[in-house]
């Protein structure tokens, strides 16, 4: 399976926002917005906000991705992902994601 690992270890290739963006698929944008509103309790997610090319890829980012503390940390340190950091296993920032997506931590560890 193709992988495009984000800073935190999530696979951007599997992200519905990225898929909708690359395919310019408004139906998938609408479905994703509704799904994420319910899943994350975020009423402010709009169809228009479902645009992202990937965490570290050139182009548009979801508002969350543009403001992501993990992404900001990785960029400030000159890393590609958290896999480059010696504090990966004890980092309080990225561990918040790994609590809910342990596969993301495994993705990062597979990069080394």
C-alpha positions as CSV (number, residue, x, y, z in Angstrom):
1,X,0.0,0.0,0.0
2,X,1.2,3.5,-0.8
3,X,2.2,5.7,2.1
4,X,2.7,9.4,2.6
5,X,3.5,9.6,6.3
6,X,2.5,12.9,8.0
7,X,4.7,14.4,10.8
8,X,2.7,12.5,13.4
9,X,2.7,9.1,11.6
10,X,-0.8,9.2,10.0
11,X,-0.9,8.1,6.4
12,X,-2.1,11.1,4.3
13,X,-2.8,8.7,1.4
14,X,-5.7,7.4,3.4
15,X,-7.1,10.8,4.4
16,X,-10.5,11.5,2.9
17,X,-9.7,15.2,2.7
18,X,-6.6,14.6,0.6
19,X,-8.4,12.1,-1.6
20,X,-11.3,14.6,-2.2
21,X,-8.8,17.4,-2.9
22,X,-6.7,15.5,-5.4
23,X,-9.9,14.2,-7.2
24,X,-11.7,17.6,-6.8
25,X,-14.6,15.5,-5.5
26,X,-17.3,17.7,-3.9
27,X,-19.4,14.7,-3.0
28,X,-16.6,13.2,-0.9
29,X,-15.9,16.6,0.6
30,X,-19.5,16.9,1.8
31,X,-19.5,13.3,3.1
32,X,-16.2,13.9,4.9
33,X,-17.4,17.2,6.5
34,X,-20.5,15.5,7.8
35,X,-18.6,12.5,9.1
36,X,-15.9,14.6,10.8
37,X,-18.5,16.9,12.4
38,X,-20.0,13.9,14.1
39,X,-16.8,12.1,14.8
40,X,-14.9,15.1,16.3
41,X,-17.8,17.1,17.6
42,X,-16.7,20.0,15.4
43,X,-19.7,21.8,14.0
44,X,-17.5,24.3,12.2
45,X,-16.2,21.9,9.6
46,X,-17.5,23.0,6.3
47,X,-17.4,21.4,2.8
48,X,-15.1,24.2,1.7
49,X,-12.6,23.4,4.5
50,X,-12.1,19.8,3.2
51,X,-9.0,20.7,1.1
52,X,-5.5,19.3,1.9
53,X,-2.7,18.0,-0.2
54,X,-0.9,16.3,2.7
55,X,0.9,17.3,5.9
56,X,4.3,18.0,4.4
57,X,3.3,18.2,0.7
58,X,3.2,21.5,-1.1
59,X,-0.3,23.0,-1.4
60,X,-3.3,23.7,0.7
61,X,-3.8,22.3,4.2
62,X,-6.8,21.6,6.4
63,X,-7.0,24.4,9.0
64,X,-6.1,21.8,11.6
65,X,-3.1,20.7,9.7
66,X,-1.9,24.2,9.1
67,X,-2.1,24.9,12.9
68,X,-1.0,21.5,14.1
69,X,1.5,21.6,17.0
70,X,3.1,18.4,15.9
71,X,3.7,19.8,12.4
72,X,5.0,23.1,13.8
73,X,7.5,21.2,16.0
74,X,8.7,19.0,13.2
75,X,9.2,22.0,10.9
76,X,10.9,24.1,13.6
77,X,13.4,21.3,14.2
78,X,14.1,20.7,10.5
79,X,12.8,17.1,10.6
80,X,10.6,15.3,8.0
81,X,8.5,13.5,10.7
82,X,8.6,12.8,14.4
83,X,10.5,9.6,13.5
84,X,13.6,11.8,13.3
85,X,13.3,12.9,16.9
86,X,15.0,11.1,19.8
87,X,12.0,12.0,22.0
88,X,9.4,10.2,19.9
89,X,8.5,7.7,22.6
90,X,8.1,10.3,25.4
91,X,6.8,13.3,23.5
92,X,3.6,14.7,25.1
93,X,2.6,16.5,21.9
94,X,2.4,13.6,19.4
95,X,1.3,11.1,22.1
96,X,-2.1,12.7,22.0
97,X,-2.5,11.5,18.5
98,X,-1.0,8.1,19.2
99,X,-3.5,7.4,22.0
100,X,-6.3,7.4,19.4
101,X,-4.2,6.2,16.4
102,X,-1.5,3.7,17.7
103,X,-0.9,2.7,14.0
104,X,0.5,6.2,13.5
105,X,3.3,5.4,16.0
106,X,4.0,2.2,14.2
107,X,4.2,4.0,10.8
108,X,6.8,6.3,12.3
109,X,8.8,3.5,13.8
110,X,8.8,1.7,10.4
111,X,10.6,4.7,8.8
112,X,13.8,4.1,10.8
